[in-house]
Amino acid sequence: MRSVTTLGLTLGLGILLAACSGGTTTGGTPTGVPNPDPLPGATRGSLVAQAAAVPVSAAGNALTTLSPGVLAGFLESEQTGTLAVAGQPQCSVSIYRLRYNTVGGAGEATDASTAIFVPSGGGASCSNSRPVLLYAHGTSLQKSYDMADIGNNTEARLVAAVFAAQGFIVVAPNYTGYGGSALGYHPYLDRVAQSADMIDALRAARGSFNAIGVRDSGKLLVSGYSQGGYVALATQRAMQEQGGGEFTLTAASGMSGPYAISRFGDELFGGAPRNGATVIVPMIINAGQHASGALYRTPADIYEAQYAGTITDLVPGTLGSSDLVSQGKLPASALFAADSLPPAAGYTGYFGANNLIRSDYRAGYLADLATHPCEAGSATPLACAPEHMLRKWLVRNDLRSYTPAAPTLLCGGHDDPTVPYFNTTSASAYFQAHGSRITELDIDDTPSLNDPFRTAKAGFVAAKAILRAASGSSSVASSYHAGLVAPFCMAATRDYFQAQLAR
């Protein structure tokens, strides 16, 4: 069995970090995509240099439209059993790429690109006016990551087969800093910058629909996986705060996202790092520094000397995981020193020689955590005033700070070793305490007879069993976040959206 090992937050440099490249194998600007200088003062969401949406070939040949049979093959080849859960594709899917004007983390003018997946065919679910799904992707180490490169990008294949092949028009931004963007860094988990990018991608896509023959029903949905789950909810928040009627969401879904990022950071520095921490932490810090968060005076304030000189804007970049480690750019797993303050039980693997974070920096973080604790209650988790600059940045970007107006699904798995499931439960508890219509789905839960998500849960159980029998329990753990959970949460999200659209 091949597992979907290309989604989500990075899986640990010593385990499956390379898999998070989304399967994109080329570097630099995608073939055939112009990369002009961004236009200062250009209207956000406008097309760069008046460029039109460009058809994109797929599957290693000249096809720009994939048949239902090809899409079915994508599903079953990536993970055994996915086709049975996701359902037989009903529509053909055409792929387009579009470049648009947007802003970076400091509000600076830049550009980005988005994929557009367009369903077509004779069935009613393919040929009539269709709902639009704005989809946010998971973390990648590679700046060349491109959701329009469906021939090489596993996440793009899955999104096309699960959503577009069932009649959703999918707009899937690559984010600033990726896919040929002129921005030299990525505003990672910066809720303001990432939601602005998503909104501008949707504006640009809407402006191109007539030219490519797309009929928008007016129904809008937003979703994403891992980093993308966070971005999806940040986008929901931004759309609500903007008001004015430009965007009205029918429903939203976050899948395995780090919504409770303040708690995530506190537990990580408290001694319980997660898979991929040696990449996640510098990406967050880099984004905050670019957004004028003043997280440090020099990188050496935070990082050990052997890393401080090259870590700024290191990821995303052009190096893969093995090269980052072999060239001494990042440690495989040692976030903290072996003699740093004690790790939590079971997390000693993240403490060792050639560590990334200075011990005095960690001590300062923990001192602030002791003086200014957050998480006072599920309804008021951010009723705190940290003074440490990184903790301030994390609280600012924590998504337990708004009330979703549209029905919202939160899907994840309770054994996730990369993005802890408390992100889902904490966000769900906060949203429900403030009156939102939230459906919380643990895809790793035992399905009951009348469970509306019974098929997705049963499929997940079967996929785990197949992988465990073939490769052992350790393979289940290493594939859990990026491989096992993703397709089943996507199928559940698709079913949830269809139910909301039918109301």
C-alpha positions as CSV (number, residue, x, y, z in Angstrom):
1,M,0.0,0.0,0.0
2,R,1.2,3.5,-0.8
3,S,0.2,6.0,1.8
4,V,-0.6,9.7,1.2
5,T,2.7,11.1,2.7
6,T,2.6,14.5,1.3
7,L,0.1,16.5,3.4
8,G,0.2,18.5,6.5
9,L,2.8,19.9,8.9
10,T,6.3,18.5,8.6
11,L,6.7,15.0,10.0
12,G,10.1,15.2,11.6
13,L,13.3,15.4,9.7
14,G,14.4,12.0,10.7
15,I,11.0,10.3,9.8
16,L,9.0,11.6,6.9
17,L,9.8,15.3,6.4
18,A,10.6,14.8,2.7
19,A,7.1,13.6,2.2
20,C,5.7,17.0,2.9
21,S,7.0,18.4,-0.4
22,G,3.6,17.6,-1.8
23,G,5.3,15.3,-4.4
24,T,6.4,18.3,-6.4
25,T,9.7,17.4,-7.9
26,T,10.7,20.5,-9.8
27,G,12.2,23.7,-8.4
28,G,11.8,27.4,-9.0
29,T,9.0,28.9,-11.1
30,P,6.6,26.3,-12.5
31,T,7.1,25.7,-16.2
32,G,5.2,28.1,-18.3
33,V,4.4,30.5,-15.5
34,P,5.7,34.1,-15.8
35,N,7.2,35.6,-12.7
36,P,7.0,39.4,-13.3
37,D,7.9,41.8,-10.5
38,P,4.9,42.5,-8.3
39,L,3.2,45.8,-9.0
40,P,3.4,48.2,-6.1
41,G,0.0,49.7,-5.5
42,A,-1.7,47.0,-7.6
43,T,-5.3,46.1,-6.6
44,R,-5.3,43.1,-4.3
45,G,-6.9,40.2,-6.0
46,S,-6.3,41.5,-9.5
47,L,-4.6,39.4,-12.1
48,V,-0.8,40.0,-12.5
49,A,-0.1,41.9,-15.8
50,Q,-3.7,41.1,-16.9
51,A,-2.7,37.4,-17.3
52,A,-5.5,35.0,-17.9
53,A,-6.1,31.6,-16.3
54,V,-3.8,29.2,-18.0
55,P,-4.8,25.5,-18.7
56,V,-2.3,23.1,-17.1
57,S,-1.4,19.7,-18.4
58,A,-1.5,16.8,-16.0
59,A,-0.5,13.1,-15.5
60,G,2.7,13.5,-17.4
61,N,1.0,14.2,-20.7
62,A,-0.8,16.9,-22.6
63,L,-4.1,16.4,-21.0
64,T,-5.6,19.4,-19.3
65,T,-8.8,17.6,-18.5
66,L,-8.8,14.4,-16.4
67,S,-11.5,11.8,-16.8
68,P,-13.4,10.2,-13.9
69,G,-11.5,7.0,-14.5
70,V,-8.1,8.7,-14.2
71,L,-9.2,10.4,-11.0
72,A,-10.4,7.1,-9.6
73,G,-7.0,5.8,-10.2
74,F,-5.5,8.7,-8.3
75,L,-7.6,7.8,-5.2
76,E,-6.9,4.1,-5.1
77,S,-3.2,4.3,-5.9
78,E,-2.5,6.8,-3.1
79,Q,-4.2,4.8,-0.4
80,T,-6.0,1.5,-0.5
81,G,-9.6,1.9,0.4
82,T,-9.8,5.6,-0.3
83,L,-12.0,5.2,-3.4
84,A,-14.6,3.2,-1.5
85,V,-14.9,6.0,1.1
86,A,-14.6,9.0,-1.3
87,G,-16.9,7.5,-3.9
88,Q,-16.5,7.0,-7.6
89,P,-15.6,10.3,-9.3
90,Q,-18.6,11.7,-11.3
91,C,-17.0,14.5,-13.2
92,S,-14.0,15.2,-15.4
93,V,-11.7,17.9,-14.0
94,S,-9.9,20.6,-15.9
95,I,-6.9,22.3,-14.3
96,Y,-6.0,26.0,-14.6
97,R,-3.3,28.2,-13.0
98,L,-3.7,31.9,-12.3
99,R,-1.4,34.5,-10.9
100,Y,-2.7,37.4,-8.8
101,N,-1.7,40.4,-6.7
102,T,-1.7,40.2,-3.0
103,V,0.3,41.1,0.1
104,G,2.9,39.6,2.4
105,G,3.3,39.4,6.2
106,A,4.3,43.1,6.5
107,G,1.5,44.2,4.1
108,E,4.0,44.6,1.2
109,A,2.8,44.2,-2.3
110,T,3.6,40.8,-3.9
111,D,2.2,38.1,-6.1
112,A,1.0,34.5,-5.7
113,S,-0.6,31.8,-7.8
114,T,-3.6,29.5,-7.4
115,A,-4.9,26.4,-9.0
116,I,-8.5,26.2,-10.2
117,F,-10.1,22.7,-10.6
118,V,-13.2,22.9,-12.8
119,P,-15.7,20.0,-13.0
120,S,-17.4,19.1,-16.3
121,G,-19.5,16.3,-17.7
122,G,-23.0,15.3,-18.5
123,G,-24.3,14.6,-15.0
124,A,-26.3,17.2,-13.0
125,S,-23.6,17.5,-10.4
126,C,-21.0,18.4,-13.1
127,S,-22.6,20.6,-15.7
128,N,-24.9,23.0,-13.8
129,S,-23.9,26.0,-11.7
130,R,-21.6,24.6,-9.0
131,P,-20.5,25.6,-5.5
132,V,-16.9,27.0,-5.0
133,L,-14.6,25.4,-2.5
134,L,-11.6,27.6,-1.4
135,Y,-9.0,25.0,-0.3
136,A,-5.9,25.6,1.8
137,H,-3.0,23.2,1.5
138,G,-0.6,21.7,4.1
139,T,3.0,22.6,4.8
140,S,5.7,22.1,2.2
141,L,9.5,22.6,2.5
142,Q,9.7,23.4,-1.2
143,K,9.1,26.8,-2.6
144,S,8.2,25.1,-5.9
145,Y,5.1,23.7,-4.4
146,D,2.2,24.1,-6.8
147,M,-1.3,22.8,-6.5
148,A,-1.8,23.1,-10.2
149,D,1.0,20.5,-10.8
150,I,-1.4,17.6,-10.4
151,G,0.9,15.2,-12.1
152,N,3.4,15.4,-9.2
153,N,1.5,16.9,-6.3
154,T,-0.3,14.2,-4.2
155,E,-2.4,16.7,-2.2
156,A,-3.6,18.3,-5.4
157,R,-4.6,14.8,-6.8
158,L,-6.6,14.0,-3.7
159,V,-8.4,17.4,-3.7
160,A,-9.3,17.0,-7.4
161,A,-10.6,13.5,-6.9
162,V,-12.5,14.0,-3.6
163,F,-14.0,17.4,-4.3
164,A,-13.8,18.6,-7.9
165,A,-14.7,15.2,-9.3
166,Q,-17.9,15.4,-7.2
167,G,-18.9,18.8,-8.6
168,F,-17.1,21.4,-6.6
169,I,-15.2,24.2,-8.3
170,V,-12.0,24.2,-6.3
171,V,-9.8,27.3,-5.9
172,A,-6.5,26.1,-4.3
173,P,-4.0,28.9,-3.6
174,N,-0.2,28.0,-3.4
175,Y,0.3,30.8,-0.8
176,T,2.8,33.7,-1.0
177,G,6.4,32.4,-1.1
178,Y,5.4,29.3,-3.1
179,G,4.6,28.4,-6.6
180,G,6.7,31.1,-8.3
181,S,5.7,33.9,-5.9
182,A,8.2,36.8,-5.8
183,L,8.0,36.9,-2.0
184,G,11.2,35.7,-0.5
185,Y,9.6,34.1,2.6
186,H,6.3,32.5,3.6
187,P,4.0,34.1,6.3
188,Y,3.6,30.7,8.0
189,L,0.5,30.5,10.3
190,D,0.2,34.3,10.2
191,R,-3.6,34.5,10.3
192,V,-3.8,38.0,8.8
193,A,-1.4,37.5,5.9
194,Q,-2.5,34.0,5.0
195,S,-6.2,34.9,5.0
196,A,-5.5,37.9,2.9
197,D,-3.7,35.7,0.4
198,M,-6.7,33.3,0.3
199,I,-9.2,36.0,-0.2
200,D,-7.2,37.6,-3.0
201,A,-6.9,34.2,-4.7
202,L,-10.7,33.8,-4.6
203,R,-11.2,37.4,-6.0
204,A,-8.8,36.6,-8.9
205,A,-10.5,33.3,-9.6
206,R,-13.9,34.8,-9.6
207,G,-12.7,37.4,-12.1
208,S,-11.5,34.7,-14.4
209,F,-14.5,32.3,-14.2
210,N,-16.4,33.7,-17.3
211,A,-13.3,33.4,-19.5
212,I,-12.8,29.7,-18.6
213,G,-16.5,28.9,-18.8
214,V,-17.1,28.4,-15.0
215,R,-20.6,28.9,-13.6
216,D,-20.5,29.8,-9.9
217,S,-23.7,28.9,-8.0
218,G,-23.0,31.6,-5.4
219,K,-22.4,29.0,-2.7
220,L,-19.0,29.3,-1.0
221,L,-17.2,26.8,1.2
222,V,-13.7,26.9,2.7
223,S,-11.5,24.0,4.0
224,G,-8.0,22.9,4.3
225,Y,-5.7,20.3,5.9
226,S,-3.1,20.7,8.6
227,Q,-1.6,24.2,8.0
228,G,-4.4,24.5,5.6
229,G,-7.0,23.7,8.3
230,Y,-5.6,26.6,10.3
231,V,-5.6,28.8,7.2
232,A,-9.2,27.9,6.3
233,L,-10.5,29.0,9.7
234,A,-8.4,32.1,9.6
235,T,-10.0,32.9,6.3
236,Q,-13.4,32.3,7.7
237,R,-12.6,34.8,10.5
238,A,-11.3,37.4,8.0
239,M,-14.3,37.1,5.8
240,Q,-16.7,37.6,8.7
241,E,-14.7,40.6,10.0
242,Q,-14.6,42.2,6.6
243,G,-18.4,42.2,6.2
244,G,-19.9,44.1,3.3
245,G,-21.5,41.0,1.6
246,E,-18.5,40.2,-0.6
247,F,-18.2,36.7,1.0
248,T,-21.0,34.7,2.5
249,L,-19.9,31.2,3.6
250,T,-22.3,28.3,3.4
251,A,-20.0,26.2,5.6
252,A,-16.4,25.7,6.6
253,S,-14.2,22.8,7.6
254,G,-10.8,22.6,9.3
255,M,-8.9,19.4,9.2
256,S,-6.1,18.6,11.6
257,G,-5.1,22.2,12.0
258,P,-3.1,23.9,14.8
259,Y,-5.9,26.3,15.7
260,A,-4.9,26.5,19.4
261,I,-1.4,27.7,18.4
262,S,-0.7,29.4,21.7
263,R,-1.3,26.2,23.6
264,F,0.6,24.3,21.0
265,G,3.6,26.6,21.6
266,D,3.4,26.4,25.4
267,E,3.3,22.6,25.4
268,L,6.1,22.4,22.9
269,F,8.4,24.7,24.9
270,G,7.1,23.1,28.1
271,G,8.9,19.9,27.1
272,A,6.5,18.1,24.6
273,P,7.7,18.9,21.1
274,R,6.0,17.2,18.2
275,N,7.1,15.6,15.0
276,G,8.7,18.3,12.7
277,A,9.3,20.8,15.5
278,T,12.8,21.7,14.2
279,V,11.1,23.1,11.1
280,I,7.8,24.3,12.5
281,V,9.4,26.5,15.2
282,P,11.7,28.4,12.8
283,M,9.0,28.8,10.2
284,I,6.7,30.4,12.8
285,I,9.4,32.7,14.1
286,N,10.5,33.7,10.6
287,A,6.9,34.7,9.8
288,G,6.5,36.7,12.9
289,Q,9.8,38.5,12.4
290,H,8.8,39.5,8.8
291,A,5.5,40.8,10.1
292,S,7.3,43.2,12.5
293,G,6.7,41.0,15.5
294,A,10.2,41.8,16.8
295,L,10.7,38.3,17.9
296,Y,14.5,38.8,18.1
297,R,17.3,41.3,17.5
298,T,19.4,38.8,15.7
299,P,18.7,35.1,15.1
300,A,21.5,34.2,17.6
301,D,19.1,35.4,20.3
302,I,17.1,32.2,19.7
303,Y,19.2,29.7,17.8
304,E,22.5,28.0,18.6
305,A,25.5,29.5,16.7
306,Q,25.8,26.7,14.2
307,Y,22.3,27.4,12.8
308,A,21.8,31.2,13.4
309,G,23.8,32.4,10.4
310,T,21.7,30.5,7.8
311,I,18.3,30.0,9.3
312,T,16.5,33.2,8.2
313,D,14.2,32.3,5.3
314,L,15.6,28.8,5.2
315,V,12.3,27.1,4.8
316,P,10.5,27.0,2.5
317,G,13.5,26.8,0.1
318,T,15.1,24.5,-2.4
319,L,16.6,21.9,-0.1
320,G,14.9,18.7,0.9
321,S,15.0,17.2,4.4
322,S,18.0,15.0,4.0
323,D,20.0,18.0,2.6
324,L,19.0,20.3,5.4
325,V,20.3,17.8,7.9
326,S,23.4,16.7,6.0
327,Q,24.4,20.3,5.4
328,G,24.0,21.1,9.0
329,K,21.2,23.6,8.4
330,L,18.8,22.0,10.8
331,P,19.0,19.1,13.3
332,A,17.0,16.0,12.7
333,S,15.0,16.1,15.9
334,A,17.0,17.8,18.7
335,L,15.0,21.0,19.3
336,F,16.5,21.5,22.8
337,A,19.7,20.6,24.5
338,A,20.0,17.4,26.5
339,D,20.7,19.4,29.7
340,S,17.9,21.9,29.1
341,L,15.0,22.0,31.6
342,P,13.4,18.5,31.8
343,P,11.4,17.2,28.9
344,A,7.9,15.8,29.4
345,A,7.7,12.0,29.7
346,G,8.1,10.4,26.4
347,Y,9.7,13.3,24.6
348,T,13.4,12.8,25.2
349,G,14.0,12.3,21.5
350,Y,13.6,16.0,21.0
351,F,16.5,16.8,23.5
352,G,20.1,16.1,22.5
353,A,23.4,17.2,21.0
354,N,23.5,19.8,18.2
355,N,20.2,21.2,19.3
356,L,18.4,24.1,17.5
357,I,17.0,26.4,20.3
358,R,19.3,28.1,22.9
359,S,18.6,26.9,26.5
360,D,18.5,30.4,27.8
361,Y,15.8,31.3,25.3
362,R,13.7,28.3,26.3
363,A,14.2,29.3,30.0
364,G,12.9,32.8,29.2
365,Y,9.9,31.4,27.4
366,L,9.0,29.2,30.4
367,A,9.5,32.0,32.9
368,D,7.0,34.0,31.0
369,L,4.6,31.0,30.8
370,A,4.8,30.6,34.6
371,T,4.2,34.3,35.2
372,H,1.5,34.8,32.5
373,P,-0.3,31.5,32.0
374,C,-3.0,31.2,29.4
375,E,-5.7,28.5,29.1
376,A,-7.7,29.6,32.2
377,G,-10.9,28.0,30.8
378,S,-12.4,26.6,27.6
379,A,-14.4,29.8,27.0
380,T,-11.5,32.2,27.8
381,P,-8.3,30.5,26.8
382,L,-6.6,33.7,25.7
383,A,-7.5,35.8,28.8
384,C,-3.7,36.3,29.4
385,A,-1.1,38.9,28.7
386,P,2.3,37.3,27.9
387,E,5.3,39.5,27.7
388,H,7.6,37.1,25.8
389,M,7.6,38.2,22.2
390,L,7.1,34.7,20.7
391,R,4.2,34.0,23.1
392,K,2.7,37.4,22.2
393,W,2.9,36.3,18.5
394,L,1.3,33.0,19.2
395,V,-1.6,34.5,21.2
396,R,-2.2,37.0,18.4
397,N,-2.5,34.2,15.9
398,D,-4.5,31.7,18.0
399,L,-7.9,31.2,16.4
400,R,-9.8,30.8,19.6
401,S,-10.7,34.4,19.2
402,Y,-13.7,34.6,17.0
403,T,-17.1,32.9,16.6
404,P,-17.8,31.1,13.3
405,A,-21.0,32.3,11.9
406,A,-21.4,29.4,9.3
407,P,-21.8,25.7,10.2
408,T,-18.2,24.4,10.8
409,L,-16.8,20.9,10.9
410,L,-13.5,20.2,12.7
411,C,-12.1,16.8,11.7
412,G,-8.9,15.1,13.0
413,G,-7.5,12.0,14.7
414,H,-6.9,11.7,18.4
415,D,-3.5,9.9,18.1
416,D,-2.0,12.6,15.8
417,P,1.7,12.9,16.7
418,T,2.3,16.0,14.6
419,V,-0.7,18.3,15.3
420,P,-2.1,17.3,18.7
421,Y,-5.8,16.6,18.8
422,F,-6.2,19.1,21.6
423,N,-6.2,21.8,18.8
424,T,-9.5,20.3,17.6
425,T,-11.1,19.8,21.0
426,S,-9.9,23.2,22.4
427,A,-11.2,25.1,19.3
428,S,-14.4,23.1,19.3
429,A,-15.0,23.8,23.0
430,Y,-14.3,27.5,22.6
431,F,-16.5,27.9,19.5
432,Q,-19.4,26.0,21.1
433,A,-19.1,28.0,24.3
434,H,-19.7,31.1,22.2
435,G,-22.7,29.7,20.3
436,S,-21.3,28.5,17.0
437,R,-22.7,25.5,15.1
438,I,-19.7,23.1,15.4
439,T,-19.5,19.5,14.5
440,E,-16.4,17.8,16.0
441,L,-15.3,14.6,14.2
442,D,-12.6,12.3,15.6
443,I,-12.0,10.2,12.5
444,D,-10.2,7.6,14.8
445,D,-13.3,7.0,16.8
446,T,-15.3,3.8,16.7
447,P,-18.3,4.4,14.4
448,S,-21.8,3.8,15.8
449,L,-24.7,2.3,13.8
450,N,-26.3,5.7,13.1
451,D,-23.1,7.8,12.9
452,P,-23.4,10.1,9.8
453,F,-19.6,9.7,9.4
454,R,-19.6,5.9,9.8
455,T,-18.2,5.2,6.3
456,A,-15.2,7.6,6.7
457,K,-14.5,6.2,10.2
458,A,-14.7,2.6,9.1
459,G,-12.5,3.3,6.2
460,F,-9.9,4.9,8.5
461,V,-10.0,1.8,10.8
462,A,-9.4,-0.4,7.8
463,A,-6.6,1.7,6.4
464,K,-4.8,1.6,9.8
465,A,-5.2,-2.2,10.0
466,I,-3.8,-2.7,6.4
467,L,-0.8,-0.5,7.1
468,R,-0.1,-2.1,10.5
469,A,-0.3,-5.6,9.0
470,A,2.1,-4.7,6.2
471,S,4.6,-2.5,8.0
472,G,4.0,-2.6,11.7
473,S,2.7,-0.2,14.3
474,S,5.5,2.3,13.8
475,S,4.4,2.9,10.3
476,V,0.9,3.8,11.5
477,A,2.4,6.4,13.8
478,S,4.7,7.9,11.2
479,S,2.0,8.0,8.5
480,Y,-0.8,9.0,10.8
481,H,-1.0,12.8,10.2
482,A,0.1,13.1,6.6
483,G,-1.0,9.8,5.2
484,L,-3.8,8.2,7.1
485,V,-6.1,10.9,8.4
486,A,-6.1,13.3,5.4
487,P,-8.2,11.4,2.8
488,F,-10.8,10.3,5.3
489,C,-11.2,13.7,6.8
490,M,-11.5,15.1,3.2
491,A,-14.2,12.5,2.3
492,A,-16.1,13.4,5.6
493,T,-15.7,17.1,4.8
494,R,-17.1,16.6,1.3
495,D,-20.2,14.7,2.7
496,Y,-20.7,17.4,5.4
497,F,-20.6,20.2,2.7
498,Q,-23.0,18.3,0.5
499,A,-25.4,18.0,3.4
500,Q,-25.2,21.8,4.2
501,L,-25.7,22.6,0.5
502,A,-28.8,20.5,0.4
503,R,-30.5,22.4,3.3
